[in-house]
Structures are given as structure tokens and as C-alpha cells.
Amino acid sequence: MLTTLVDAFTQGDIAGLKAKLLHSTCWNQHNHKAYGEDKLQAVVLDWLKLAGQCEVISSVEIKDGQQQVINLSLKTANSEQPISYTLWLETNGEVIKRVDAIVDTAQLAIATAQSPKAIAKAIPTPDAFVLLDYDQQDHLQDELATPSMLADMPSAIAQAADTWWSIWSNAQLSAVNAIYNDDTDVQLAGSTGSQSNSAVFESVLGLNTKLTRVFAQIQQVAVAGEQVAVKWYLDGDEKGNRIRIPFISLLTIKDGKIAQDITTCDAIAHKKRFTKSDIFSE
């Protein structure tokens, strides 16, 4: 699948990707679910229209049963700015049943020298945000799930993954220095390259000072050796409006600490869905 996706999103190999998709495949990207051959083809064509031909700087791949998580760090022909493109596949290895993808559109805007407004105009209209009347935050029946509850992993990996999750889910900022090394490769949304662990501290602090009633929820976890992928979202009230931000995080854990953290979200698609939100503003 890695080769198929790389060929599609760097060179436009539409036929190769089509051969791996079912008629019922769902591709969720930019907060929009696409079904059917024409709309699935449009996912690739729209990307190429925005980014042009690209090359892969690096990739990370995690396979866990029928889950395959891929992060591509891409660069365009005219810029060295990396663009993070993370895909969470439901696949049997032969065909793809579902894709949940997150493009770091803030990086895309920088790499292509396009304004956020131009990127927003080019991406699909997001699906409506449906907020259930039954608020899990107000009606918790049990403790919040941690990564180790949802996937089998060695104890050292589990402890590190759960500590990492406490940073985002409970704003446990003191855990940043405990779980990250000084030389950890941190790649957060909108970054122009590798960052230090202080970027995690500042990002979590920023979200929790701009939002109230913050609630983080894990959706899926995939584990392969020292690597852990977590698909999750963060809800919060911003100026009286409830918002939701989807994330995918890929962690590499060595000797009980995080050696690499690639966390991707789609800032421009978020702004297109929640037009009054300033959560990603400086």
C-alpha cells in the first residue's frame, strides 16, 4: 500500500490507486467523507492541483492487523518546506476499505506559497459537525481510555504511551520533560521542521488556555514494535461554540521515552468548518 499511495500522491498514478479501492471505500479527508469512483479520484487530483508533483522526504509505516498507518513527509518542486500527510487505512493488504487522512494544510500553504484562504477555497466543503445530545464529558461511566487499554503492547511502551496521552487528555504538562528527550524529533502541525519538546508544552498549553471544557477521546490505536499510532480528537468550547479537532499521532518509543512524535491536524479544514474559530491563530 505504501508504494501505491506514494505513486498516486507524488506522480499521479490514478490507475494504481483505483486498483486498490472498493466501490464502497470511504475516504475521510479535510473533514469530508468521499465515496464513489469520481470523488475518490478527485482526492488525488485535488491534492496534485494544490501541491503539484512531489517527492517523499521520509515515511513512517505502522502495520497492526487490518490497520495500516502511514505518514508521508513530502516536498514540492519549488520548496524545501515539508508537508505532513498521514493516512490511517483499514485494509486487508489487497484492497482499502476506509481511509482517514489528515493533511497538514498549514504546511501546505507555506510550501506552495498560497494563502490559507486559497487553500480553503480549493478543499471540499466539510461535513456538518454533529454533536450528540449525550455528552460523554458530563456523563462519564468509567475512567477515560488510554492507549494501553485499546491495544496490546509491552509494558515499557504502554507506560510511555499512556504518559504521552496524559499530556493531551489531562494537560499534564509536567510529563513533557519526563517522557521526551532533549533530542526527540517533534513534528507538530504547522511546523517548518523538527521541533524541541517545548513545542509540545506550548501547544497543549495554548489549546487549554483558549478552550474550556476540553475533552480528548481516543478513536483507534495501532502498535508495531516500538511504534504506536493514535487516532484521536479534541473537543472544547471556544467563545461559546463547541469545536472538534481530529489528530493522528505517530510515536516511536525507545528506552521508555519518545524518540519521535509526528502529530498531524488540518488547521485550514478546521477553520473552514468552524468559521469563527481562532484556535490556530497566533
ZIMOTA-V15295 format. One record per pair of residues at least 12 apart in sequence whose C-alpha atoms are under 6 Angstrom apart, sorted by the first residue. I is the first residue (numbers start at 0). J is the second residue. Records with the same first field share a line. If there is no record, write none. Layout:
I = J + J
//
This chain:
3 = 16
9 = 52 + 53 + 54
10 = 52
19 = 94 + 95
20 = 94 + 95
22 = 35
24 = 96 + 97
25 = 97
26 = 97 + 98
27 = 98 + 99
28 = 100 + 101
29 = 268
30 = 125
31 = 125 + 126
53 = 74 + 75
54 = 73 + 74
55 = 72 + 73
56 = 72 + 73
57 = 72
58 = 70 + 71
61 = 223
63 = 221 + 222
65 = 89 + 90 + 91
66 = 88 + 89
67 = 87 + 88
68 = 86 + 87
69 = 85 + 86
70 = 84 + 85
71 = 83 + 84
78 = 110
80 = 110
82 = 106 + 107
83 = 103
84 = 101 + 102
85 = 100 + 101
86 = 99 + 100
87 = 99
102 = 265
103 = 264 + 265
104 = 265 + 267
105 = 189
106 = 189
125 = 272
145 = 161
146 = 161
155 = 255
159 = 255
168 = 215
178 = 256
179 = 256 + 257
183 = 258 + 259
184 = 259
185 = 259 + 260
186 = 261
187 = 262
188 = 263 + 264
210 = 235 + 236 + 237
211 = 235 + 236
212 = 235
213 = 234 + 235
214 = 233 + 234
215 = 232 + 233
216 = 231 + 232
217 = 231
218 = 230 + 231
225 = 251 + 252
226 = 250 + 251
227 = 249 + 250
228 = 248 + 249
229 = 247 + 248
230 = 247
231 = 246
232 = 244 + 245 + 246
246 = 263 + 264
247 = 262 + 263
248 = 261 + 262
249 = 261
//
